[in-house]
C-alpha cells in the first residue's frame, strides 16, 4: 500500500515522532499507519506522544555567526534541569550552526535538513536527544540574517540577541568593531527596545500613543482647561520620550549615560575611520508567549489517593 506526505504528517501528529522516523516506519509497513505506530512504539519512539502534551516552556536560545551570516534558535524542553544539561545545550549549538550553514526557509525545512557534522536530519537529532532525556522538546523558531552580525547570549540562554550591521569586511574583522557589536547586543538584551529608530515606529502606533496621552490629560483637572496648542506641545514632548525609551538608537547607552546608542556607534565608526550602519536586530527571550507549566503538588497527591 502506497502512502503520501499527508500520511507521514498524520502519523507524526498521532505519535509525536520525527518526520524521518515516521516515513521509515510507513515504508516498513507498506503504508499501514496502525502497524507503523506499533513499530514506533517498539522502538521506544512513540512514547514521545505522551510527552508531547506536556508544556515545553523551558529551554535555551542559542546563537552563532560567521563572516557571512548570523542566527538565533530557540529550542524548548520541559525542565530547566534538562535545558542546562550538556546534551540539550549541544543540540541547540548544532541546530543554530545548521541554520547558518544551510539557510532553511522555515522551521519545517530546518527539521528536514541534514544537521552539520552529522548524517542525521535536525529532526532526527532532536529525537535522539529525546530518547536519551525523555522530555518533550521542540525547535520553536529561528532568525537568520545574512551579512555582518553580532550576537549575545544572556544568562546561559535565557535571552539571545542578533544584530545586523552594514559595514565593510575589513572593519567587521576589527576587534574594536566586535566589541562595539557585542555592547549594542547587550544593550538590546537589557533594555528590550521595540524598534530600531523613529522611522521604524508605525504611524498608527504613534497615533494611538497621542490619543491615549490626550485622553489622560483631559482627565487631569490641572490639564483639562489648557489650550489645545499647549496640550499639543506637551504631547509632542511625551512622544519624544517614547522614542527615547522604545527606539534602540535613541536609547541612553547603558554603559555610558552621556551617549545614546546611535552616538556610541557613530563614535566607534569615527575611531575606526569607517562607515557603520545599524540595520536591524532580533531579540529572543526563552519561553516568551508560551504557557508555563504550573505544578500543583497538593492536587497531584489528592489525585493519587483516589
Sine and cosine of phi, psi and omega as CSV:
sin_phi,cos_phi,sin_psi,cos_psi,sin_omega,cos_omega
0.00,0.00,0.79,-0.61,0.00,-1.00
-0.97,0.23,0.31,-0.95,0.07,-1.00
-0.67,-0.74,0.32,-0.95,-0.07,-1.00
-0.89,-0.45,0.07,-1.00,0.06,-1.00
-0.88,0.47,-0.53,0.85,0.04,-1.00
-0.91,0.42,-0.57,0.82,0.05,-1.00
-0.92,0.40,-0.65,0.76,0.05,-1.00
-0.89,0.46,-0.68,0.73,0.01,-1.00
-0.89,0.45,-0.69,0.73,-0.01,-1.00
-0.89,0.45,-0.66,0.75,0.01,-1.00
-0.91,0.42,-0.64,0.77,0.02,-1.00
-0.90,0.44,-0.66,0.75,0.00,-1.00
-0.91,0.41,-0.55,0.83,-0.01,-1.00
-0.97,0.24,-0.51,0.86,-0.12,-0.99
-0.93,-0.37,-0.40,0.92,-0.08,-1.00
0.98,0.21,0.18,0.98,-0.04,-1.00
-1.00,0.01,0.44,-0.90,-0.03,-1.00
-0.88,0.48,0.38,-0.92,-0.09,-1.00
-0.86,0.51,-0.71,0.70,-0.07,-1.00
-0.92,0.40,-0.62,0.78,0.04,-1.00
-0.92,0.39,-0.60,0.80,0.05,-1.00
-0.91,0.42,-0.67,0.74,-0.01,-1.00
-0.89,0.45,-0.69,0.72,0.02,-1.00
-0.88,0.47,-0.64,0.77,0.01,-1.00
-0.91,0.40,-0.62,0.78,0.02,-1.00
-0.94,0.35,-0.58,0.81,0.09,-1.00
-0.89,0.45,-0.69,0.72,-0.03,-1.00
-0.91,0.42,-0.52,0.86,-0.05,-1.00
-0.97,-0.26,0.22,0.98,0.01,-1.00
0.83,0.56,0.61,0.79,0.10,-0.99
1.00,0.01,0.04,1.00,0.00,-1.00
-0.99,0.15,0.94,-0.33,-0.10,-1.00
-0.91,0.43,-0.67,0.75,-0.04,-1.00
-0.90,0.43,-0.66,0.75,0.04,-1.00
-0.93,0.38,-0.56,0.83,0.02,-1.00
-0.90,0.43,-0.63,0.78,0.05,-1.00
-0.87,0.49,-0.68,0.73,0.01,-1.00
-0.88,0.48,-0.67,0.74,-0.01,-1.00
-0.90,0.44,-0.68,0.74,0.01,-1.00
-0.91,0.42,-0.59,0.81,0.04,-1.00
-0.92,0.39,-0.67,0.74,0.01,-1.00
-0.88,0.48,-0.56,0.83,0.01,-1.00
-0.99,0.16,-0.08,1.00,0.00,-1.00
0.99,0.14,0.15,0.99,-0.04,-1.00
-1.00,0.08,-0.63,0.78,-0.12,-0.99
-0.95,0.32,-0.15,0.99,0.09,-1.00
-0.90,0.43,-0.26,0.97,0.07,-1.00
-0.90,0.44,-0.39,0.92,-0.03,-1.00
-0.88,0.47,-0.69,0.73,0.02,-1.00
-0.91,0.42,-0.65,0.76,-0.05,-1.00
-0.96,0.27,-0.36,0.93,-0.03,-1.00
-0.91,0.42,-0.33,0.94,0.02,-1.00
-0.99,0.13,-0.21,0.98,0.01,-1.00
-0.97,0.23,0.53,-0.85,-0.02,-1.00
-0.96,0.28,0.82,-0.58,0.05,-1.00
-0.93,-0.36,1.00,0.05,-0.04,-1.00
-0.90,-0.44,-0.02,1.00,0.13,-0.99
-1.00,-0.01,-0.18,-0.98,0.03,-1.00
0.76,-0.64,-0.38,-0.92,-0.02,-1.00
-0.60,-0.80,0.39,-0.92,0.24,-0.97
-0.95,-0.31,0.80,-0.59,0.00,-1.00
-0.90,-0.43,0.47,-0.88,-0.01,-1.00
-0.74,-0.67,0.49,-0.87,0.09,-1.00
-0.40,-0.92,0.60,-0.80,0.07,-1.00
-0.53,-0.85,0.48,-0.88,0.16,-0.99
-0.78,-0.63,-0.29,-0.96,-0.06,-1.00
-0.95,0.31,-0.21,0.98,-0.10,-0.99
-0.91,-0.41,-0.33,0.95,-0.06,-1.00
-0.24,-0.97,0.23,-0.97,0.07,-1.00
-0.61,-0.79,0.39,-0.92,-0.03,-1.00
-0.50,-0.86,0.42,-0.91,0.20,-0.98
-0.86,-0.52,0.57,-0.82,0.10,-0.99
-0.68,-0.73,0.69,-0.73,0.16,-0.99
-0.94,-0.35,0.82,-0.57,0.09,-1.00
-0.86,-0.51,0.77,-0.64,-0.07,-1.00
-0.96,-0.27,0.48,-0.88,0.12,-0.99
-0.61,-0.79,-0.13,-0.99,-0.11,-0.99
-1.00,0.02,-0.57,0.82,-0.12,-0.99
-0.79,-0.61,0.48,-0.88,0.04,-1.00
-0.91,0.42,-0.51,0.86,0.00,-1.00
-0.87,0.49,-0.74,0.67,0.02,-1.00
-0.93,0.38,-0.64,0.77,-0.03,-1.00
-0.85,0.52,-0.54,0.84,-0.04,-1.00
-1.00,0.01,-0.12,0.99,-0.04,-1.00
-0.97,0.26,0.46,-0.89,-0.06,-1.00
-0.86,0.51,-0.67,0.74,-0.02,-1.00
-0.87,0.49,-0.66,0.75,-0.03,-1.00
-0.95,0.30,-0.66,0.75,0.03,-1.00
-0.89,0.46,-0.67,0.74,0.02,-1.00
-0.91,0.41,-0.60,0.80,0.05,-1.00
-0.88,0.48,-0.73,0.68,0.00,-1.00
-0.87,0.50,-0.66,0.75,0.01,-1.00
-0.90,0.44,-0.65,0.76,0.00,-1.00
-0.92,0.39,-0.65,0.76,-0.03,-1.00
-0.92,0.39,-0.70,0.72,-0.04,-1.00
-0.93,0.36,-0.54,0.84,0.09,-1.00
-0.92,0.39,-0.57,0.82,0.04,-1.00
-0.91,0.41,-0.61,0.79,0.04,-1.00
-0.87,0.50,-0.74,0.68,-0.02,-1.00
-0.91,0.41,-0.63,0.78,-0.07,-1.00
-0.96,0.28,-0.60,0.80,-0.15,-0.99
-0.94,-0.35,-0.29,0.96,0.04,-1.00
0.78,0.62,0.87,0.50,0.00,-1.00
-0.93,0.36,0.38,-0.92,-0.05,-1.00
-0.97,0.24,-0.57,0.82,-0.04,-1.00
-0.38,-0.92,-0.02,-1.00,-0.06,-1.00
-0.89,0.45,-0.65,0.76,0.00,-1.00
-0.87,0.49,-0.68,0.73,0.04,-1.00
-0.92,0.40,-0.62,0.79,0.03,-1.00
-0.87,0.49,-0.71,0.70,-0.02,-1.00
-0.88,0.48,-0.55,0.84,-0.03,-1.00
-1.00,0.08,-0.11,0.99,-0.05,-1.00
-0.99,0.10,0.60,-0.80,0.07,-1.00
-0.93,0.36,0.78,-0.63,-0.04,-1.00
-0.94,0.33,0.47,-0.89,0.03,-1.00
-0.89,0.46,0.60,-0.80,0.03,-1.00
0.82,0.57,0.62,0.78,-0.04,-1.00
-0.43,-0.90,0.45,-0.89,0.12,-0.99
-1.00,-0.07,-0.03,1.00,-0.02,-1.00
-0.98,-0.21,0.37,-0.93,0.11,-0.99
-0.97,0.24,0.21,-0.98,0.06,-1.00
-0.86,0.50,-0.67,0.74,0.02,-1.00
-0.85,0.52,-0.68,0.73,0.01,-1.00
-0.93,0.37,-0.57,0.82,0.06,-1.00
-0.89,0.45,-0.66,0.75,0.04,-1.00
-0.89,0.46,-0.70,0.72,0.00,-1.00
-0.89,0.45,-0.60,0.80,0.01,-1.00
-0.88,0.47,-0.69,0.72,0.02,-1.00
-0.94,0.35,-0.60,0.80,0.07,-1.00
-0.86,0.51,-0.71,0.71,-0.02,-1.00
-0.87,0.49,-0.54,0.84,0.00,-1.00
-0.98,0.19,-0.59,0.80,-0.14,-0.99
-0.96,-0.29,-0.34,0.94,0.05,-1.00
0.85,0.53,0.69,0.72,0.12,-0.99
-0.79,-0.61,0.61,-0.79,0.10,-0.99
-0.86,0.51,0.76,-0.65,0.04,-1.00
-0.59,-0.81,0.47,-0.88,-0.14,-0.99
-0.47,-0.88,0.71,-0.70,0.18,-0.98
-0.98,0.19,0.95,-0.30,-0.16,-0.99
-0.99,0.11,-0.72,0.70,-0.11,-0.99
-0.26,-0.97,0.30,-0.96,0.12,-0.99
-0.51,-0.86,0.34,-0.94,0.11,-0.99
-0.76,-0.65,0.70,-0.72,-0.01,-1.00
-0.77,-0.63,0.76,-0.64,0.04,-1.00
-0.78,-0.63,0.81,-0.58,0.05,-1.00
-1.00,0.04,0.50,-0.87,-0.05,-1.00
0.95,-0.32,-0.32,-0.95,-0.03,-1.00
-1.00,0.10,0.81,-0.58,-0.07,-1.00
-0.70,-0.71,0.33,-0.94,0.15,-0.99
-0.80,-0.60,0.55,-0.84,-0.01,-1.00
-0.76,-0.65,0.36,-0.93,0.06,-1.00
-0.47,-0.88,0.73,-0.69,0.08,-1.00
-0.89,-0.46,0.80,-0.60,-0.05,-1.00
-0.97,-0.24,0.68,-0.73,0.14,-0.99
0.78,0.63,0.77,0.64,0.11,-0.99
0.93,0.36,0.33,0.94,0.08,-1.00
0.93,-0.38,0.22,0.98,0.04,-1.00
-0.97,0.26,-0.55,0.84,0.04,-1.00
-0.68,-0.73,0.67,-0.75,0.07,-1.00
-0.77,-0.64,0.59,-0.81,-0.02,-1.00
-0.74,-0.67,0.66,-0.75,0.07,-1.00
-0.79,-0.61,0.84,-0.54,-0.04,-1.00
-0.87,-0.50,0.72,-0.70,0.00,-1.00
-0.95,-0.30,0.69,-0.72,0.02,-1.00
-0.82,-0.57,0.56,-0.83,0.18,-0.98
-0.99,-0.13,0.95,-0.30,-0.11,-0.99
-0.40,-0.92,0.44,-0.90,-0.01,-1.00
-0.97,0.25,0.32,-0.95,-0.09,-1.00
-0.87,0.49,-0.66,0.75,-0.04,-1.00
-0.90,0.44,-0.69,0.72,0.02,-1.00
-0.91,0.41,-0.66,0.75,-0.01,-1.00
-0.88,0.47,-0.46,0.89,0.00,-1.00
-1.00,0.09,-0.11,0.99,-0.02,-1.00
-0.97,0.24,0.76,-0.65,0.00,-1.00
-0.83,0.56,-0.54,0.84,0.01,-1.00
-0.92,0.39,-0.57,0.82,0.08,-1.00
-0.91,0.41,-0.65,0.76,0.01,-1.00
-0.87,0.49,-0.68,0.74,0.04,-1.00
-0.89,0.45,-0.71,0.70,0.01,-1.00
-0.87,0.49,-0.70,0.71,-0.01,-1.00
-0.88,0.48,-0.68,0.74,0.00,-1.00
-0.93,0.36,-0.58,0.81,0.05,-1.00
-0.90,0.43,-0.65,0.76,0.05,-1.00
-0.91,0.42,-0.65,0.76,0.03,-1.00
-0.89,0.45,-0.63,0.78,0.04,-1.00
-0.91,0.42,-0.62,0.78,0.05,-1.00
-0.85,0.52,-0.71,0.70,-0.01,-1.00
-0.90,0.43,-0.66,0.75,0.02,-1.00
-0.88,0.48,-0.66,0.75,-0.08,-1.00
-0.98,0.21,-0.69,0.73,-0.18,-0.98
-0.98,-0.19,-0.21,0.98,0.10,-0.99
0.74,0.67,0.85,0.52,0.03,-1.00
-0.91,0.43,0.50,-0.86,0.00,-1.00
-1.00,0.04,-0.45,0.89,-0.09,-1.00
-0.66,-0.75,0.31,-0.95,0.02,-1.00
-0.96,0.29,-0.78,0.63,-0.03,-1.00
-0.46,-0.89,-0.03,-1.00,-0.03,-1.00
-0.85,0.53,-0.66,0.75,-0.03,-1.00
-0.90,0.43,-0.36,0.93,-0.02,-1.00
-0.99,0.13,-0.24,0.97,-0.03,-1.00
-0.98,0.20,0.85,-0.52,0.00,-1.00
-0.86,0.51,0.60,-0.80,-0.02,-1.00
-0.85,0.52,-0.60,0.80,-0.03,-1.00
-0.92,0.39,-0.48,0.88,0.04,-1.00
-0.93,0.37,-0.72,0.70,0.02,-1.00
-0.91,0.42,-0.65,0.76,0.03,-1.00
-0.87,0.49,-0.65,0.76,0.00,-1.00
-0.93,0.38,-0.65,0.76,0.04,-1.00
-0.87,0.50,-0.69,0.72,0.00,-1.00
-0.90,0.44,-0.65,0.76,0.01,-1.00
-0.87,0.49,-0.69,0.73,0.00,-1.00
-0.92,0.40,-0.69,0.73,-0.02,-1.00
-0.89,0.45,-0.69,0.72,0.02,-1.00
-0.90,0.45,-0.66,0.75,0.02,-1.00
-0.89,0.45,-0.64,0.77,0.01,-1.00
-0.90,0.44,-0.68,0.74,-0.03,-1.00
-0.93,0.37,-0.56,0.83,0.02,-1.00
-0.94,0.35,-0.38,0.92,0.06,-1.00
-1.00,0.09,-0.23,0.97,-0.02,-1.00
-1.00,-0.02,0.89,-0.45,-0.03,-1.00
-0.83,0.56,-0.51,0.86,-0.02,-1.00
-0.96,0.27,-0.34,0.94,-0.07,-1.00
-0.96,-0.29,-0.43,0.90,-0.19,-0.98
-0.83,0.56,-0.57,0.82,-0.08,-1.00
-0.99,-0.11,0.07,1.00,0.01,-1.00
-0.96,0.29,0.53,-0.85,0.02,-1.00
-0.86,0.50,0.48,-0.88,-0.01,-1.00
-0.85,0.53,-0.57,0.82,0.00,-1.00
-0.89,0.45,-0.64,0.77,0.02,-1.00
-0.93,0.37,-0.69,0.72,0.02,-1.00
-0.88,0.48,-0.61,0.79,0.01,-1.00
-0.89,0.46,-0.65,0.76,0.02,-1.00
-0.92,0.39,-0.62,0.79,0.03,-1.00
-0.90,0.43,-0.68,0.74,0.01,-1.00
-0.88,0.48,-0.70,0.71,0.00,-1.00
-0.88,0.47,-0.60,0.80,0.05,-1.00
-0.90,0.43,-0.65,0.76,0.01,-1.00
-0.94,0.33,-0.55,0.84,0.06,-1.00
-0.92,0.40,-0.60,0.80,0.08,-1.00
-0.86,0.50,-0.64,0.77,0.04,-1.00
-0.92,0.39,-0.60,0.80,0.03,-1.00
-0.87,0.50,-0.70,0.72,0.02,-1.00
-0.87,0.49,-0.68,0.73,-0.04,-1.00
-0.91,0.41,-0.48,0.88,-0.01,-1.00
-1.00,0.07,-0.53,0.85,-0.18,-0.98
-0.94,-0.34,-0.25,0.97,-0.01,-1.00
-0.97,-0.23,0.82,-0.57,-0.11,-0.99
-0.80,0.60,-0.80,0.61,-0.10,-1.00
-0.93,0.37,-0.33,0.95,0.01,-1.00
-1.00,-0.03,-0.23,0.97,-0.05,-1.00
-0.93,0.37,0.50,-0.87,0.13,-0.99
-0.92,0.38,0.76,-0.65,-0.03,-1.00
-0.94,0.33,0.84,-0.55,-0.16,-0.99
-0.92,0.40,-0.46,0.89,-0.03,-1.00
-0.99,0.15,-0.48,0.88,0.02,-1.00
-0.65,-0.76,0.99,-0.17,-0.09,-1.00
-0.90,0.44,-0.19,0.98,0.03,-1.00
-0.99,0.13,-0.14,0.99,-0.05,-1.00
-0.88,-0.47,0.47,-0.89,0.28,-0.96
-1.00,0.01,0.23,-0.97,0.05,-1.00
-0.88,0.47,-0.66,0.75,0.02,-1.00
-0.86,0.51,-0.66,0.75,0.00,-1.00
-0.93,0.36,-0.61,0.80,0.03,-1.00
-0.88,0.48,-0.70,0.72,0.02,-1.00
-0.90,0.43,-0.68,0.73,0.01,-1.00
-0.88,0.47,-0.65,0.76,0.02,-1.00
-0.90,0.44,-0.66,0.75,0.02,-1.00
-0.90,0.43,-0.67,0.74,0.02,-1.00
-0.87,0.50,-0.66,0.75,0.00,-1.00
-0.91,0.42,-0.68,0.74,0.01,-1.00
-0.89,0.45,-0.57,0.82,-0.02,-1.00
-1.00,0.01,-0.11,0.99,-0.03,-1.00
0.89,0.45,0.66,0.75,-0.09,-1.00
-0.66,-0.75,0.24,-0.97,0.14,-0.99
-0.99,-0.10,0.83,-0.56,0.04,-1.00
-0.79,-0.61,0.86,-0.52,0.02,-1.00
-0.88,-0.48,0.81,-0.59,0.10,-1.00
-0.98,0.21,0.87,-0.49,-0.14,-0.99
-0.99,-0.13,-0.74,0.67,-0.07,-1.00
-0.25,-0.97,0.17,-0.98,0.10,-0.99
-0.48,-0.88,0.41,-0.91,0.08,-1.00
-0.75,-0.67,0.69,-0.72,0.03,-1.00
-0.79,-0.62,0.86,-0.50,0.08,-1.00
-0.95,-0.31,0.75,-0.67,0.15,-0.99
-0.91,-0.42,0.81,-0.58,-0.07,-1.00
-0.77,0.63,0.82,-0.58,0.11,-0.99
0.97,0.26,0.08,1.00,-0.02,-1.00
-0.89,0.46,0.74,-0.67,0.01,-1.00
1.00,0.09,-0.11,0.99,0.00,-1.00
-0.99,-0.10,0.55,-0.83,0.07,-1.00
-0.94,0.33,0.75,-0.66,0.01,-1.00
-1.00,0.03,0.57,-0.82,0.05,-1.00
-0.97,0.25,0.71,-0.71,0.05,-1.00
-0.90,-0.45,0.91,-0.42,-0.01,-1.00
-1.00,0.05,0.83,-0.56,0.06,-1.00
-0.94,-0.35,1.00,-0.04,-0.11,-0.99
-0.89,0.46,-0.64,0.77,-0.01,-1.00
-0.89,0.46,-0.68,0.73,0.01,-1.00
-0.91,0.41,-0.59,0.81,0.01,-1.00
-0.91,0.41,-0.67,0.74,0.02,-1.00
-0.91,0.41,-0.67,0.74,0.00,-1.00
-0.88,0.48,-0.64,0.77,-0.01,-1.00
-0.91,0.41,-0.62,0.79,0.00,-1.00
-0.93,0.37,-0.46,0.89,-0.05,-1.00
-0.98,0.22,-0.29,0.96,-0.05,-1.00
-0.95,0.30,0.00,0.00,0.00,0.00
